[in-house]
Each structure stands twice: as C-alpha cells, then as structure tokens.
Amino acid sequence: MVARKVAVRLKANSLPEFTHLFENEILPWLKQQKGFLDLIILAVPNSTEIATITFWDAKGDEQAYNSTGYPALLKLLEKLLDGKPYVKTFEVISSTFHGAGFGSPGQQKFDRQA
C-alpha cells in the first residue's frame, strides 16, 4: 500500500469551497481510479494550511494517478490554492487501515494475532 501526502495553503476563506469540491466532485472521481483506497483531509485550525492523504493499493496505481489525474485536479483547485502544493509519496509499512499488516518495506505482510 502507498500513501500520498499533499500539503498546501489555501487562499483566505476558501476552505468551505475546497471541502465542497472534494466531497462532491473529487472524491467520487477518485473512487473510480484504479487502486484508490481512501482519502483523509486534514486542516490546521484557524489556519489556511491543509493536507490530504490518499491511500493506493500499489505504487503503479499512485504513479498513474500522478501522471494523469493529479494535473487535472490541480487545474480544478488552482483558484483556491495559495502556492504550489508539496507532494510526498510513502510506502505504508504499518497500519490498522484496511487490515494492512506489519512489516518492512518490500517485506510480505502478515496478520497480527492477539
């Protein structure tokens, strides 16, 4: 599993419109993308700083999204963004999310037994 974190600042007072776009247009579209698992949107209270974390089944799925979907998403959001987003991709090595097991990068996952 791969996690993709995007951090950016929004223009003043644009969080409601950003949230509306994500909930009503972007999330339904993301759910149709190959390998998409989940989305988390984080906002710093009383700030314009936000971060999104998307989870992808495989690195190839995230890379396909990065080359085709992400540029279109940026175009849709450009009027709300105050600067260029910072993007970083991570390999998930431990999580309780969707039953992912513990392990080192590249190591076969296994289920923890109680």
N, C-alpha and C positions, 0 to 999 in steps of 0.2 A: 504494500500500500504506500502511496505517495501523498504528502501534504504540500500544498502550495499556499504560501502566505503572501498577501499583497497588503502593504501599508501605504496610506496616503492621507493627505489633509484635504478636507472638503472646503469649499467656499462657505463663508458665513451663512448660517440659516438654511443650509441645503440638506441637512440630514433627513428631514421628513421626505423630501423628493427622492433622495438616494435610496432610502428604505422602501419607498413605494415602488421604484423601478426594480429593485432586487426581488421583492416579493411577487410582483405581478408580471414582470417580463423576463428578467434574467434567470430566476430560479426555475420557472417552468422550462425555459430553453436549456439550462444546464442539465436538468433531469433527463433530457433526451440525448445528451452527449455520451458516447461510448466510454464506459469505465467510471463515470461520475458516481460518487457515493454520497457525499454530504457537503453542506456549506455551513460555516459559522461566521456571523458578522459581529465584530466587536467595536464598541465605541468608547472612547475615553470621556467620562462625564465632564460636562461644562467645557468641552474642547471641540475642535474640528477634526481631531485625529481619529481615524478608523482603521480597522484591519479586517480582512476577510481571510478565512482559511477554508480551502476546498480540499476534499479528500478524493483521491483517484485510485482505482483498482491497480493500475500498473503505470510505470514511468512512461511507456509509449502512449498511453491514453492522455496523460497530462501534457506530453510534448505535442501531440496532435492538437489539443485544445489551445496550447500556447501559440502555435503557428497559424491557426485558422480562426478560432473563436475569440481569443483574447483581444486581438486588434479591433474586431467589431464591437466588443464590449467596451473598450476604451473610447471608441468613437461615440457610442451611446451616452457615456458618462462624462465626456470631456467638459461640458458646460458646468458640471458640478465640482470638478476637481481643481484644487489649488496646488498645482505642481505635478511632477511626474511620480507615478507610483513606484515603490520599492518592491521588487518581487524576489522571492527566495523559495526554492523547492527543497523539500526534506524527504528522506526515506523514513517511514514510520517504523521504529524498532520496538516500540512497546505501547500498548493501548488497551483500553477496555472497550473501545469503539468497535462496533460490528463484530465482536468476538475475535479480534486480532490477538494473536499470541505474543509471547515474549521471545526475543531473540536478537542476535546481532545482525547488522545489515548483511543481506545475502544469505543468512542462515535460515534453514527451514523452520517455519513456525510450528508451535505445538500448543496444545491446550494445557493450562494450569489446572491441576487437580487440587481440590480443597482437602 
